[in-house]
Amino acid sequence: MLGGAVGHSRDTLKFNGWGLEGRRFELGEHGDAFWAFLGASLGVDTSQVKPPLGLDDIPLPDVRLDGDQLTDLQEILAPDRVRTDRRERIFHALGRSYRDVLRLRSGELPDVPDAVVYPESAEEVLAILQWTSQQAVAVVPFGGGSSVVGGVEARRGEGHHALVTLDTTEMNALVSLDETSRTATLQAGMYGPEVEAALGARGYTLGHYPQSFEFSTLGGWVAAAGSGQFSSRYGAASSFLVSAELVSPTGVLQTLKTPHASTGPDLTQALLGSEGTLGVLTEATVRVRPVAEAREVRGYLFPDFERGASAVRALSQAGTAVCMMRLSDAEETDYYLHFKSLRKHGGERWMDRLVHWLMDQWAGEGEGVCVLLVGAEGSRDLVRDVFPQVSRHCLAHRGIPLGKGVGEAWFRSRFETPYLRASMMDRGVAVDTLETSATWSAIHALHRAVRVAIQDAIAASAVDKSEAIVMAHISHSYPEGASLYFTFIFPMVAGAEMTQWQSIKEAASRTISDHGATISHHHGVGLDHMPWMEAEKSPQGMAVMRSMKEALDPAGVLNPGKLLGP
């Protein structure tokens, strides 16, 4: 082993929300102005603050494992790596979606693990999985716990009398680095910063930066078929994954570390997106690149979303060497411009005035102005040469260069915004996200239909005359299509928050499925998207997936109910 960096101690992370304990989103001296703006936008009072339940106030069932069973686990591992204390059990009960945090804050947990185990090797994982299969104990693999689709929710299957959560974060080492082949083998429990620190010390990078980067793990990225903000350069998990080691109750499956093989179906890709239902990912071999010499993110302003999307499509289909393109629709552009100016200045500043002037010039040409962020990373020559190409394509679609400032501001704060959710929920305001992808020919109809579905579902549950903010951006782009990422902010209906969320999620998911788009581009399936899987995969496809589970997990103890259903 070459060694790994120290990860997050569970005591340093919030048990009922996102990120580090004691850290909140800093609104600064103009916080009151932001809350006034948000309240006016939603038509509700945001001045009242209701904090969540404390750790000691959350009801917790007794441990269902008996003394002999706990002793068995301690003999497989060690006493200090078998945890049954309150904080560990509650922390590992759910992921970090809006629905999960809603339940953690209220203390209404559907279930909790009876023990949390921390293996340090594939051999220990195998012993745990064989023991849980013999004992009819469900086991939920858990990395960073950042799932926003119910992928790590504590849930037992039929016939399971207890539940163990298997936390992978003690498996956090860089195993080997092949500089000749430019591949690295890493243990799956490494957090994003650990991955980059270990590779960066040798001059390399994976370049995978999802918004959850700080609090998600390599194994989670692979298990959910994730995609990062710079995937246009470094690829999604399906592109950077070379091989994987998966431990199931029936043994260890290790795929070959070769660039390509024509020996039947690709089992490495079959393990991708398996979400802990087939086994526990313990190692992954990934493609790496030298650390970039330079990086730059620039902004462009378009008269409307369609022209901006046309520029993104043209850049994608031309193979322009960018690392990211993020196009906000008019609603998102307007919201974030207000948010930035209120947070920093308490009101309008030059960027708002420029945008408003351009809106007047472009009045009647579309639904509203949109900001595109384009990033490039690599050699200094690449970064220098790519932006003239980008600007030509943008100007051809009436895009106006905004320079580096807006891009640099986004880059600096790109991992901060999830912290704002807790403050919003304290004030009775919900914020949630969902994402999908479709072909370029279908993207605009899908964008409009999903926005309307979310707005209508929120309006149906609205209190009095409250409003909602529904916005979207193109987050990832390809020659044939793109991903749409929706964010929606709405007043919570006191006492009916879960029913309200379910109605919104159902309406959006049905619309996505009806349009032939994927139910998820990079968040995964978990519990939330599982009802829509058969429509996307077909009954025959689901049968193939279930046959894999029966071969690797015949007792059905691994992550019950997720991905494949009961």
BELVENCOR-V664481 format. One line per field, one symbol per residue. phi: phi as a letter, one per 30 degrees, with the letter a starting at -180 (. if undefined). A space follows every 50 residues. Layout:
phi: ???
//
This chain:
phi: .cjbdddddddccddbacideicbdddidceddddddddddcibdcddcb ddddedcddbdddcddeddddeddddcaedcbcbdeddddecdbdbdedd dedddcicddabddaccbdcaddddeddddddddchcdbcdbcdicecbi dbddaccdiccabcccccddcbcddabcdddhbbcbdddddeddeddddd dcibbdicbdddedbbcedddddchdbcdcddccidedcddcabcccbec kcccddccdabcciedddddddidhidclcdcbbcbdbbeeddbbabbcb cbdaddddddddddddddiddccabbcdddddeddddddddddcbildbe dddddddddddceidadkdbcccbcbbldddddddddeddddddddcidc dcidedddddddcdcdeeddeddddeciccbbbabaaadedcddddeddd edddddddddcdchcdcbcbbabdcbbbeclaccccbbcadddeibdddd dddddddddddedddicddadbdjchcdcedcddddcieddddddddddd dcbddiddheidicid
//
